Amino acid sequence: MERNKKELTIEEAKANFRSAMMEMDPVSVIRKRPIHVLGAAVLAGLTVGIAGKKISRALLPGSGLVLGLIKKLI
C-alpha cells in the first residue's frame, strides 16, 4: 500500500514537472507574449552592445596592452 502511494506520488511529480516544462517551452512563451519576448531581445542586444567592449576588455586585457604599447611607440 505504502509503495503504491509512493509510486503514485512520483508519477504525480513527473506529470507536474512535464506540465511545467511544457509551459516554459520557448515556442509557447513566444506565442503567449510576443511583445515581451521582442522587448527582452532588444534589451539584451542593447546591453551587449553597450557593455560588450567593456566585457571583452575585462576578459581579454592583452589586446588593450598591445594597443597601449603601439600608441606609445608611435
mmCIF file of the N, C-alpha and C atoms, coordinates in Angstrom:
data_MODEL
# 
_entry.id   MODEL 
# 
loop_
_atom_site.group_PDB 
_atom_site.id 
_atom_site.type_symbol 
_atom_site.label_atom_id 
_atom_site.label_alt_id 
_atom_site.label_comp_id 
_atom_site.label_asym_id 
_atom_site.label_entity_id 
_atom_site.label_seq_id 
_atom_site.pdbx_PDB_ins_code 
_atom_site.Cartn_x 
_atom_site.Cartn_y 
_atom_site.Cartn_z 
_atom_site.occupancy 
_atom_site.B_iso_or_equiv 
_atom_site.pdbx_formal_charge 
_atom_site.auth_seq_id 
_atom_site.auth_comp_id 
_atom_site.auth_asym_id 
_atom_site.auth_atom_id 
_atom_site.pdbx_PDB_model_num 
ATOM 1   N N  . MET A 1 1  ? 0.824  -1.201 0.000   1.00 0.00 ? 1  MET A N  1 
ATOM 2   C CA . MET A 1 1  ? 0.000  0.000  0.000   1.00 0.00 ? 1  MET A CA 1 
ATOM 3   C C  . MET A 1 1  ? 0.868  1.266  0.000   1.00 0.00 ? 1  MET A C  1 
ATOM 4   N N  . GLU A 1 2  ? 1.873  1.287  0.906   1.00 0.00 ? 2  GLU A N  1 
ATOM 5   C CA . GLU A 1 2  ? 2.716  2.477  1.000   1.00 0.00 ? 2  GLU A CA 1 
ATOM 6   C C  . GLU A 1 2  ? 3.565  2.650  -0.265  1.00 0.00 ? 2  GLU A C  1 
ATOM 7   N N  . ARG A 1 3  ? 4.039  1.535  -0.797  1.00 0.00 ? 3  ARG A N  1 
ATOM 8   C CA . ARG A 1 3  ? 4.838  1.607  -2.019  1.00 0.00 ? 3  ARG A CA 1 
ATOM 9   C C  . ARG A 1 3  ? 3.983  2.117  -3.175  1.00 0.00 ? 3  ARG A C  1 
ATOM 10  N N  . ASN A 1 4  ? 2.747  1.680  -3.231  1.00 0.00 ? 4  ASN A N  1 
ATOM 11  C CA . ASN A 1 4  ? 1.832  2.125  -4.266  1.00 0.00 ? 4  ASN A CA 1 
ATOM 12  C C  . ASN A 1 4  ? 1.600  3.636  -4.161  1.00 0.00 ? 4  ASN A C  1 
ATOM 13  N N  . LYS A 1 5  ? 1.481  4.143  -2.923  1.00 0.00 ? 5  LYS A N  1 
ATOM 14  C CA . LYS A 1 5  ? 1.304  5.577  -2.703  1.00 0.00 ? 5  LYS A CA 1 
ATOM 15  C C  . LYS A 1 5  ? 2.538  6.342  -3.164  1.00 0.00 ? 5  LYS A C  1 
ATOM 16  N N  . LYS A 1 6  ? 3.702  5.779  -2.847  1.00 0.00 ? 6  LYS A N  1 
ATOM 17  C CA . LYS A 1 6  ? 4.959  6.426  -3.226  1.00 0.00 ? 6  LYS A CA 1 
ATOM 18  C C  . LYS A 1 6  ? 5.086  6.486  -4.747  1.00 0.00 ? 6  LYS A C  1 
ATOM 19  N N  . GLU A 1 7  ? 4.741  5.408  -5.425  1.00 0.00 ? 7  GLU A N  1 
ATOM 20  C CA . GLU A 1 7  ? 4.793  5.391  -6.886  1.00 0.00 ? 7  GLU A CA 1 
ATOM 21  C C  . GLU A 1 7  ? 3.813  6.397  -7.476  1.00 0.00 ? 7  GLU A C  1 
ATOM 22  N N  . LEU A 1 8  ? 2.636  6.507  -6.855  1.00 0.00 ? 8  LEU A N  1 
ATOM 23  C CA . LEU A 1 8  ? 1.648  7.471  -7.319  1.00 0.00 ? 8  LEU A CA 1 
ATOM 24  C C  . LEU A 1 8  ? 2.174  8.897  -7.134  1.00 0.00 ? 8  LEU A C  1 
ATOM 25  N N  . THR A 1 9  ? 2.818  9.148  -6.006  1.00 0.00 ? 9  THR A N  1 
ATOM 26  C CA . THR A 1 9  ? 3.378  10.474 -5.749  1.00 0.00 ? 9  THR A CA 1 
ATOM 27  C C  . THR A 1 9  ? 4.480  10.795 -6.757  1.00 0.00 ? 9  THR A C  1 
ATOM 28  N N  . ILE A 1 10 ? 5.304  9.819  -7.067  1.00 0.00 ? 10 ILE A N  1 
ATOM 29  C CA . ILE A 1 10 ? 6.363  10.023 -8.058  1.00 0.00 ? 10 ILE A CA 1 
ATOM 30  C C  . ILE A 1 10 ? 5.755  10.305 -9.431  1.00 0.00 ? 10 ILE A C  1 
ATOM 31  N N  . GLU A 1 11 ? 4.721  9.584  -9.783  1.00 0.00 ? 11 GLU A N  1 
ATOM 32  C CA . GLU A 1 11 ? 4.058  9.813  -11.070 1.00 0.00 ? 11 GLU A CA 1 
ATOM 33  C C  . GLU A 1 11 ? 3.430  11.207 -11.121 1.00 0.00 ? 11 GLU A C  1 
ATOM 34  N N  . GLU A 1 12 ? 2.834  11.643 -10.005 1.00 0.00 ? 12 GLU A N  1 
ATOM 35  C CA . GLU A 1 12 ? 2.268  12.993 -9.957  1.00 0.00 ? 12 GLU A CA 1 
ATOM 36  C C  . GLU A 1 12 ? 3.364  14.041 -10.119 1.00 0.00 ? 12 GLU A C  1 
ATOM 37  N N  . ALA A 1 13 ? 4.489  13.822 -9.459  1.00 0.00 ? 13 ALA A N  1 
ATOM 38  C CA . ALA A 1 13 ? 5.606  14.765 -9.556  1.00 0.00 ? 13 ALA A CA 1 
ATOM 39  C C  . ALA A 1 13 ? 6.128  14.828 -10.983 1.00 0.00 ? 13 ALA A C  1 
ATOM 40  N N  . LYS A 1 14 ? 6.236  13.676 -11.630 1.00 0.00 ? 14 LYS A N  1 
ATOM 41  C CA . LYS A 1 14 ? 6.693  13.650 -13.021 1.00 0.00 ? 14 LYS A CA 1 
ATOM 42  C C  . LYS A 1 14 ? 5.717  14.396 -13.929 1.00 0.00 ? 14 LYS A C  1 
ATOM 43  N N  . ALA A 1 15 ? 4.421  14.185 -13.700 1.00 0.00 ? 15 ALA A N  1 
ATOM 44  C CA . ALA A 1 15 ? 3.410  14.862 -14.513 1.00 0.00 ? 15 ALA A CA 1 
ATOM 45  C C  . ALA A 1 15 ? 3.459  16.373 -14.291 1.00 0.00 ? 15 ALA A C  1 
ATOM 46  N N  . ASN A 1 16 ? 3.623  16.789 -13.041 1.00 0.00 ? 16 ASN A N  1 
ATOM 47  C CA . ASN A 1 16 ? 3.730  18.220 -12.749 1.00 0.00 ? 16 ASN A CA 1 
ATOM 48  C C  . ASN A 1 16 ? 4.968  18.819 -13.398 1.00 0.00 ? 16 ASN A C  1 
ATOM 49  N N  . PHE A 1 17 ? 6.069  18.083 -13.352 1.00 0.00 ? 17 PHE A N  1 
ATOM 50  C CA . PHE A 1 17 ? 7.308  18.561 -13.960 1.00 0.00 ? 17 PHE A CA 1 
ATOM 51  C C  . PHE A 1 17 ? 7.141  18.706 -15.467 1.00 0.00 ? 17 PHE A C  1 
ATOM 52  N N  . ARG A 1 18 ? 6.540  17.707 -16.094 1.00 0.00 ? 18 ARG A N  1 
ATOM 53  C CA . ARG A 1 18 ? 6.321  17.764 -17.541 1.00 0.00 ? 18 ARG A CA 1 
ATOM 54  C C  . ARG A 1 18 ? 5.450  18.960 -17.924 1.00 0.00 ? 18 ARG A C  1 
ATOM 55  N N  . SER A 1 19 ? 4.373  19.175 -17.156 1.00 0.00 ? 19 SER A N  1 
ATOM 56  C CA . SER A 1 19 ? 3.485  20.294 -17.487 1.00 0.00 ? 19 SER A CA 1 
ATOM 57  C C  . SER A 1 19 ? 4.187  21.632 -17.277 1.00 0.00 ? 19 SER A C  1 
ATOM 58  N N  . ALA A 1 20 ? 5.016  21.726 -16.247 1.00 0.00 ? 20 ALA A N  1 
ATOM 59  C CA . ALA A 1 20 ? 5.765  22.968 -16.023 1.00 0.00 ? 20 ALA A CA 1 
ATOM 60  C C  . ALA A 1 20 ? 6.775  23.207 -17.142 1.00 0.00 ? 20 ALA A C  1 
ATOM 61  N N  . MET A 1 21 ? 7.425  22.147 -17.601 1.00 0.00 ? 21 MET A N  1 
ATOM 62  C CA . MET A 1 21 ? 8.390  22.293 -18.686 1.00 0.00 ? 21 MET A CA 1 
ATOM 63  C C  . MET A 1 21 ? 7.693  22.668 -19.997 1.00 0.00 ? 21 MET A C  1 
ATOM 64  N N  . MET A 1 22 ? 6.533  22.107 -20.234 1.00 0.00 ? 22 MET A N  1 
ATOM 65  C CA . MET A 1 22 ? 5.795  22.447 -21.445 1.00 0.00 ? 22 MET A CA 1 
ATOM 66  C C  . MET A 1 22 ? 5.316  23.895 -21.395 1.00 0.00 ? 22 MET A C  1 
ATOM 67  N N  . GLU A 1 23 ? 5.022  24.384 -20.198 1.00 0.00 ? 23 GLU A N  1 
ATOM 68  C CA . GLU A 1 23 ? 4.590  25.765 -20.035 1.00 0.00 ? 23 GLU A CA 1 
ATOM 69  C C  . GLU A 1 23 ? 5.720  26.734 -20.371 1.00 0.00 ? 23 GLU A C  1 
ATOM 70  N N  . MET A 1 24 ? 6.957  26.334 -20.104 1.00 0.00 ? 24 MET A N  1 
ATOM 71  C CA . MET A 1 24 ? 8.112  27.189 -20.366 1.00 0.00 ? 24 MET A CA 1 
ATOM 72  C C  . MET A 1 24 ? 8.770  26.884 -21.713 1.00 0.00 ? 24 MET A C  1 
ATOM 73  N N  . ASP A 1 25 ? 8.088  26.162 -22.556 1.00 0.00 ? 25 ASP A N  1 
ATOM 74  C CA . ASP A 1 25 ? 8.591  25.874 -23.898 1.00 0.00 ? 25 ASP A CA 1 
ATOM 75  C C  . ASP A 1 25 ? 8.738  27.196 -24.656 1.00 0.00 ? 25 ASP A C  1 
ATOM 76  N N  . PRO A 1 26 ? 9.881  27.445 -25.274 1.00 0.00 ? 26 PRO A N  1 
ATOM 77  C CA . PRO A 1 26 ? 10.094 28.734 -25.947 1.00 0.00 ? 26 PRO A CA 1 
ATOM 78  C C  . PRO A 1 26 ? 9.013  29.082 -26.974 1.00 0.00 ? 26 PRO A C  1 
ATOM 79  N N  . VAL A 1 27 ? 8.539  28.101 -27.693 1.00 0.00 ? 27 VAL A N  1 
ATOM 80  C CA . VAL A 1 27 ? 7.515  28.370 -28.708 1.00 0.00 ? 27 VAL A CA 1 
ATOM 81  C C  . VAL A 1 27 ? 6.234  28.862 -28.056 1.00 0.00 ? 27 VAL A C  1 
ATOM 82  N N  . SER A 1 28 ? 5.822  28.220 -26.961 1.00 0.00 ? 28 SER A N  1 
ATOM 83  C CA . SER A 1 28 ? 4.586  28.643 -26.305 1.00 0.00 ? 28 SER A CA 1 
ATOM 84  C C  . SER A 1 28 ? 4.749  29.996 -25.624 1.00 0.00 ? 28 SER A C  1 
ATOM 85  N N  . VAL A 1 29 ? 5.929  30.266 -25.086 1.00 0.00 ? 29 VAL A N  1 
ATOM 86  C CA . VAL A 1 29 ? 6.163  31.574 -24.458 1.00 0.00 ? 29 VAL A CA 1 
ATOM 87  C C  . VAL A 1 29 ? 6.099  32.674 -25.506 1.00 0.00 ? 29 VAL A C  1 
ATOM 88  N N  . ILE A 1 30 ? 6.699  32.433 -26.674 1.00 0.00 ? 30 ILE A N  1 
ATOM 89  C CA . ILE A 1 30 ? 6.670  33.433 -27.746 1.00 0.00 ? 30 ILE A CA 1 
ATOM 90  C C  . ILE A 1 30 ? 5.244  33.650 -28.231 1.00 0.00 ? 30 ILE A C  1 
ATOM 91  N N  . ARG A 1 31 ? 4.475  32.592 -28.324 1.00 0.00 ? 31 ARG A N  1 
ATOM 92  C CA . ARG A 1 31 ? 3.092  32.730 -28.782 1.00 0.00 ? 31 ARG A CA 1 
ATOM 93  C C  . ARG A 1 31 ? 2.226  33.451 -27.758 1.00 0.00 ? 31 ARG A C  1 
ATOM 94  N N  . LYS A 1 32 ? 2.481  33.219 -26.469 1.00 0.00 ? 32 LYS A N  1 
ATOM 95  C CA . LYS A 1 32 ? 1.673  33.864 -25.427 1.00 0.00 ? 32 LYS A CA 1 
ATOM 96  C C  . LYS A 1 32 ? 2.007  35.344 -25.287 1.00 0.00 ? 32 LYS A C  1 
ATOM 97  N N  . ARG A 1 33 ? 3.297  35.680 -25.334 1.00 0.00 ? 33 ARG A N  1 
ATOM 98  C CA . ARG A 1 33 ? 3.732  37.056 -25.067 1.00 0.00 ? 33 ARG A CA 1 
ATOM 99  C C  . ARG A 1 33 ? 4.774  37.520 -26.092 1.00 0.00 ? 33 ARG A C  1 
ATOM 100 N N  . PRO A 1 34 ? 4.366  37.749 -27.321 1.00 0.00 ? 34 PRO A N  1 
ATOM 101 C CA . PRO A 1 34 ? 5.359  38.132 -28.334 1.00 0.00 ? 34 PRO A CA 1 
ATOM 102 C C  . PRO A 1 34 ? 6.002  39.495 -28.070 1.00 0.00 ? 34 PRO A C  1 
ATOM 103 N N  . ILE A 1 35 ? 5.247  40.432 -27.514 1.00 0.00 ? 35 ILE A N  1 
ATOM 104 C CA . ILE A 1 35 ? 5.792  41.771 -27.248 1.00 0.00 ? 35 ILE A CA 1 
ATOM 105 C C  . ILE A 1 35 ? 6.859  41.697 -26.162 1.00 0.00 ? 35 ILE A C  1 
ATOM 106 N N  . HIS A 1 36 ? 6.600  40.911 -25.112 1.00 0.00 ? 36 HIS A N  1 
ATOM 107 C CA . HIS A 1 36 ? 7.572  40.772 -24.031 1.00 0.00 ? 36 HIS A CA 1 
ATOM 108 C C  . HIS A 1 36 ? 8.870  40.135 -24.537 1.00 0.00 ? 36 HIS A C  1 
ATOM 109 N N  . VAL A 1 37 ? 8.726  39.128 -25.367 1.00 0.00 ? 37 VAL A N  1 
ATOM 110 C CA . VAL A 1 37 ? 9.902  38.436 -25.902 1.00 0.00 ? 37 VAL A CA 1 
ATOM 111 C C  . VAL A 1 37 ? 10.703 39.373 -26.800 1.00 0.00 ? 37 VAL A C  1 
ATOM 112 N N  . LEU A 1 38 ? 10.021 40.126 -27.626 1.00 0.00 ? 38 LEU A N  1 
ATOM 113 C CA . LEU A 1 38 ? 10.697 41.077 -28.505 1.00 0.00 ? 38 LEU A CA 1 
ATOM 114 C C  . LEU A 1 38 ? 11.411 42.155 -27.687 1.00 0.00 ? 38 LEU A C  1 
ATOM 115 N N  . GLY A 1 39 ? 10.744 42.655 -26.653 1.00 0.00 ? 39 GLY A N  1 
ATOM 116 C CA . GLY A 1 39 ? 11.361 43.656 -25.782 1.00 0.00 ? 39 GLY A CA 1 
ATOM 117 C C  . GLY A 1 39 ? 12.587 43.114 -25.071 1.00 0.00 ? 39 GLY A C  1 
ATOM 118 N N  . ALA A 1 40 ? 12.509 41.879 -24.604 1.00 0.00 ? 40 ALA A N  1 
ATOM 119 C CA . ALA A 1 40 ? 13.655 41.266 -23.925 1.00 0.00 ? 40 ALA A CA 1 
ATOM 120 C C  . ALA A 1 40 ? 14.821 41.083 -24.886 1.00 0.00 ? 40 ALA A C  1 
ATOM 121 N N  . ALA A 1 41 ? 14.531 40.715 -26.122 1.00 0.00 ? 41 ALA A N  1 
ATOM 122 C CA . ALA A 1 41 ? 15.598 40.537 -27.113 1.00 0.00 ? 41 ALA A CA 1 
ATOM 123 C C  . ALA A 1 41 ? 16.265 41.869 -27.441 1.00 0.00 ? 41 ALA A C  1 
ATOM 124 N N  . VAL A 1 42 ? 15.473 42.922 -27.584 1.00 0.00 ? 42 VAL A N  1 
ATOM 125 C CA . VAL A 1 42 ? 16.031 44.246 -27.870 1.00 0.00 ? 42 VAL A CA 1 
ATOM 126 C C  . VAL A 1 42 ? 16.872 44.733 -26.698 1.00 0.00 ? 42 VAL A C  1 
ATOM 127 N N  . LEU A 1 43 ? 16.364 44.548 -25.481 1.00 0.00 ? 43 LEU A N  1 
ATOM 128 C CA . LEU A 1 43 ? 17.108 44.964 -24.293 1.00 0.00 ? 43 LEU A CA 1 
ATOM 129 C C  . LEU A 1 43 ? 18.422 44.201 -24.164 1.00 0.00 ? 43 LEU A C  1 
ATOM 130 N N  . ALA A 1 44 ? 18.386 42.914 -24.431 1.00 0.00 ? 44 ALA A N  1 
ATOM 131 C CA . ALA A 1 44 ? 19.617 42.116 -24.370 1.00 0.00 ? 44 ALA A CA 1 
ATOM 132 C C  . ALA A 1 44 ? 20.613 42.586 -25.424 1.00 0.00 ? 44 ALA A C  1 
ATOM 133 N N  . GLY A 1 45 ? 20.132 42.890 -26.611 1.00 0.00 ? 45 GLY A N  1 
ATOM 134 C CA . GLY A 1 45 ? 21.014 43.386 -27.665 1.00 0.00 ? 45 GLY A CA 1 
ATOM 135 C C  . GLY A 1 45 ? 21.645 44.721 -27.308 1.00 0.00 ? 45 GLY A C  1 
ATOM 136 N N  . LEU A 1 46 ? 20.848 45.630 -26.748 1.00 0.00 ? 46 LEU A N  1 
ATOM 137 C CA . LEU A 1 46 ? 21.389 46.923 -26.333 1.00 0.00 ? 46 LEU A CA 1 
ATOM 138 C C  . LEU A 1 46 ? 22.412 46.774 -25.220 1.00 0.00 ? 46 LEU A C  1 
ATOM 139 N N  . THR A 1 47 ? 22.110 45.908 -24.275 1.00 0.00 ? 47 THR A N  1 
ATOM 140 C CA . THR A 1 47 ? 23.023 45.699 -23.152 1.00 0.00 ? 47 THR A CA 1 
ATOM 141 C C  . THR A 1 47 ? 24.361 45.156 -23.633 1.00 0.00 ? 47 THR A C  1 
ATOM 142 N N  . VAL A 1 48 ? 24.320 44.182 -24.503 1.00 0.00 ? 48 VAL A N  1 
ATOM 143 C CA . VAL A 1 48 ? 25.563 43.615 -25.030 1.00 0.00 ? 48 VAL A CA 1 
ATOM 144 C C  . VAL A 1 48 ? 26.284 44.642 -25.897 1.00 0.00 ? 48 VAL A C  1 
ATOM 145 N N  . GLY A 1 49 ? 25.537 45.419 -26.660 1.00 0.00 ? 49 GLY A N  1 
ATOM 146 C CA . GLY A 1 49 ? 26.156 46.442 -27.494 1.00 0.00 ? 49 GLY A CA 1 
ATOM 147 C C  . GLY A 1 49 ? 26.856 47.516 -26.681 1.00 0.00 ? 49 GLY A C  1 
ATOM 148 N N  . ILE A 1 50 ? 26.244 47.916 -25.570 1.00 0.00 ? 50 ILE A N  1 
ATOM 149 C CA . ILE A 1 50 ? 26.831 48.964 -24.733 1.00 0.00 ? 50 ILE A CA 1 
ATOM 150 C C  . ILE A 1 50 ? 27.990 48.420 -23.908 1.00 0.00 ? 50 ILE A C  1 
ATOM 151 N N  . ALA A 1 51 ? 27.765 47.276 -23.280 1.00 0.00 ? 51 ALA A N  1 
ATOM 152 C CA . ALA A 1 51 ? 28.775 46.742 -22.355 1.00 0.00 ? 51 ALA A CA 1 
ATOM 153 C C  . ALA A 1 51 ? 29.715 45.745 -23.015 1.00 0.00 ? 51 ALA A C  1 
ATOM 154 N N  . GLY A 1 52 ? 29.498 45.447 -24.273 1.00 0.00 ? 52 GLY A N  1 
ATOM 155 C CA . GLY A 1 52 ? 30.301 44.419 -24.939 1.00 0.00 ? 52 GLY A CA 1 
ATOM 156 C C  . GLY A 1 52 ? 31.783 44.705 -24.954 1.00 0.00 ? 52 GLY A C  1 
ATOM 157 N N  . LYS A 1 53 ? 32.148 45.945 -25.269 1.00 0.00 ? 53 LYS A N  1 
ATOM 158 C CA . LYS A 1 53 ? 33.570 46.286 -25.328 1.00 0.00 ? 53 LYS A CA 1 
ATOM 159 C C  . LYS A 1 53 ? 34.198 46.226 -23.947 1.00 0.00 ? 53 LYS A C  1 
ATOM 160 N N  . LYS A 1 54 ? 33.455 46.695 -22.941 1.00 0.00 ? 54 LYS A N  1 
ATOM 161 C CA . LYS A 1 54 ? 33.985 46.665 -21.576 1.00 0.00 ? 54 LYS A CA 1 
ATOM 162 C C  . LYS A 1 54 ? 34.189 45.231 -21.106 1.00 0.00 ? 54 LYS A C  1 
ATOM 163 N N  . ILE A 1 55 ? 33.246 44.375 -21.448 1.00 0.00 ? 55 ILE A N  1 
ATOM 164 C CA . ILE A 1 55 ? 33.349 42.973 -21.034 1.00 0.00 ? 55 ILE A CA 1 
ATOM 165 C C  . ILE A 1 55 ? 34.534 42.306 -21.725 1.00 0.00 ? 55 ILE A C  1 
ATOM 166 N N  . SER A 1 56 ? 34.686 42.544 -23.027 1.00 0.00 ? 56 SER A N  1 
ATOM 167 C CA . SER A 1 56 ? 35.799 41.907 -23.742 1.00 0.00 ? 56 SER A CA 1 
ATOM 168 C C  . SER A 1 56 ? 37.141 42.428 -23.244 1.00 0.00 ? 56 SER A C  1 
ATOM 169 N N  . ARG A 1 57 ? 37.218 43.694 -22.881 1.00 0.00 ? 57 ARG A N  1 
ATOM 170 C CA . ARG A 1 57 ? 38.469 44.230 -22.340 1.00 0.00 ? 57 ARG A CA 1 
ATOM 171 C C  . ARG A 1 57 ? 38.767 43.645 -20.969 1.00 0.00 ? 57 ARG A C  1 
ATOM 172 N N  . ALA A 1 58 ? 37.730 43.417 -20.179 1.00 0.00 ? 58 ALA A N  1 
ATOM 173 C CA . ALA A 1 58 ? 37.946 42.841 -18.850 1.00 0.00 ? 58 ALA A CA 1 
ATOM 174 C C  . ALA A 1 58 ? 38.398 41.388 -18.951 1.00 0.00 ? 58 ALA A C  1 
ATOM 175 N N  . LEU A 1 59 ? 37.842 40.660 -19.921 1.00 0.00 ? 59 LEU A N  1 
ATOM 176 C CA . LEU A 1 59 ? 38.188 39.250 -20.063 1.00 0.00 ? 59 LEU A CA 1 
ATOM 177 C C  . LEU A 1 59 ? 39.500 39.048 -20.812 1.00 0.00 ? 59 LEU A C  1 
ATOM 178 N N  . LEU A 1 60 ? 39.791 39.914 -21.771 1.00 0.00 ? 60 LEU A N  1 
ATOM 179 C CA . LEU A 1 60 ? 40.999 39.782 -22.591 1.00 0.00 ? 60 LEU A CA 1 
ATOM 180 C C  . LEU A 1 60 ? 41.793 41.090 -22.554 1.00 0.00 ? 60 LEU A C  1 
ATOM 181 N N  . PRO A 1 61 ? 42.516 41.348 -21.482 1.00 0.00 ? 61 PRO A N  1 
ATOM 182 C CA . PRO A 1 61 ? 43.236 42.627 -21.377 1.00 0.00 ? 61 PRO A CA 1 
ATOM 183 C C  . PRO A 1 61 ? 44.455 42.718 -22.290 1.00 0.00 ? 61 PRO A C  1 
ATOM 184 N N  . GLY A 1 62 ? 44.882 41.630 -22.872 1.00 0.00 ? 62 GLY A N  1 
ATOM 185 C CA . GLY A 1 62 ? 46.075 41.626 -23.718 1.00 0.00 ? 62 GLY A CA 1 
ATOM 186 C C  . GLY A 1 62 ? 45.971 42.559 -24.901 1.00 0.00 ? 62 GLY A C  1 
ATOM 187 N N  . SER A 1 63 ? 44.818 42.616 -25.541 1.00 0.00 ? 63 SER A N  1 
ATOM 188 C CA . SER A 1 63 ? 44.669 43.491 -26.709 1.00 0.00 ? 63 SER A CA 1 
ATOM 189 C C  . SER A 1 63 ? 44.794 44.951 -26.309 1.00 0.00 ? 63 SER A C  1 
ATOM 190 N N  . GLY A 1 64 ? 44.284 45.308 -25.154 1.00 0.00 ? 64 GLY A N  1 
ATOM 191 C CA . GLY A 1 64 ? 44.423 46.682 -24.669 1.00 0.00 ? 64 GLY A CA 1 
ATOM 192 C C  . GLY A 1 64 ? 45.864 47.033 -24.371 1.00 0.00 ? 64 GLY A C  1 
ATOM 193 N N  . LEU A 1 65 ? 46.603 46.079 -23.831 1.00 0.00 ? 65 LEU A N  1 
ATOM 194 C CA . LEU A 1 65 ? 48.019 46.320 -23.545 1.00 0.00 ? 65 LEU A CA 1 
ATOM 195 C C  . LEU A 1 65 ? 48.817 46.509 -24.826 1.00 0.00 ? 65 LEU A C  1 
ATOM 196 N N  . VAL A 1 66 ? 48.544 45.694 -25.819 1.00 0.00 ? 66 VAL A N  1 
ATOM 197 C CA . VAL A 1 66 ? 49.243 45.801 -27.102 1.00 0.00 ? 66 VAL A CA 1 
ATOM 198 C C  . VAL A 1 66 ? 48.933 47.142 -27.754 1.00 0.00 ? 66 VAL A C  1 
ATOM 199 N N  . LEU A 1 67 ? 47.674 47.549 -27.736 1.00 0.00 ? 67 LEU A N  1 
ATOM 200 C CA . LEU A 1 67 ? 47.311 48.840 -28.323 1.00 0.00 ? 67 LEU A CA 1 
ATOM 201 C C  . LEU A 1 67 ? 47.984 49.986 -27.576 1.00 0.00 ? 67 LEU A C  1 
ATOM 202 N N  . GLY A 1 68 ? 48.074 49.876 -26.256 1.00 0.00 ? 68 GLY A N  1 
ATOM 203 C CA . GLY A 1 68 ? 48.752 50.906 -25.468 1.00 0.00 ? 68 GLY A CA 1 
ATOM 204 C C  . GLY A 1 68 ? 50.222 51.010 -25.815 1.00 0.00 ? 68 GLY A C  1 
ATOM 205 N N  . LEU A 1 69 ? 50.872 49.875 -25.996 1.00 0.00 ? 69 LEU A N  1 
ATOM 206 C CA . LEU A 1 69 ? 52.285 49.882 -26.386 1.00 0.00 ? 69 LEU A CA 1 
ATOM 207 C C  . LEU A 1 69 ? 52.488 50.485 -27.773 1.00 0.00 ? 69 LEU A C  1 
ATOM 208 N N  . ILE A 1 70 ? 51.610 50.151 -28.694 1.00 0.00 ? 70 ILE A N  1 
ATOM 209 C CA . ILE A 1 70 ? 51.717 50.684 -30.055 1.00 0.00 ? 70 ILE A CA 1 
ATOM 210 C C  . ILE A 1 70 ? 51.531 52.200 -30.045 1.00 0.00 ? 70 ILE A C  1 
ATOM 211 N N  . LYS A 1 71 ? 50.571 52.687 -29.260 1.00 0.00 ? 71 LYS A N  1 
ATOM 212 C CA . LYS A 1 71 ? 50.342 54.133 -29.192 1.00 0.00 ? 71 LYS A CA 1 
ATOM 213 C C  . LYS A 1 71 ? 51.551 54.856 -28.608 1.00 0.00 ? 71 LYS A C  1 
ATOM 214 N N  . LYS A 1 72 ? 52.192 54.252 -27.616 1.00 0.00 ? 72 LYS A N  1 
ATOM 215 C CA . LYS A 1 72 ? 53.372 54.884 -27.013 1.00 0.00 ? 72 LYS A CA 1 
ATOM 216 C C  . LYS A 1 72 ? 54.553 54.897 -27.978 1.00 0.00 ? 72 LYS A C  1 
ATOM 217 N N  . LEU A 1 73 ? 54.662 53.873 -28.800 1.00 0.00 ? 73 LEU A N  1 
ATOM 218 C CA . LEU A 1 73 ? 55.763 53.800 -29.757 1.00 0.00 ? 73 LEU A CA 1 
ATOM 219 C C  . LEU A 1 73 ? 55.591 54.784 -30.906 1.00 0.00 ? 73 LEU A C  1 
ATOM 220 N N  . ILE A 1 74 ? 54.356 55.067 -31.247 1.00 0.00 ? 74 ILE A N  1 
ATOM 221 C CA . ILE A 1 74 ? 54.083 55.949 -32.399 1.00 0.00 ? 74 ILE A CA 1 
ATOM 222 C C  . ILE A 1 74 ? 54.102 57.370 -31.979 1.00 0.00 ? 74 ILE A C  1 
# 
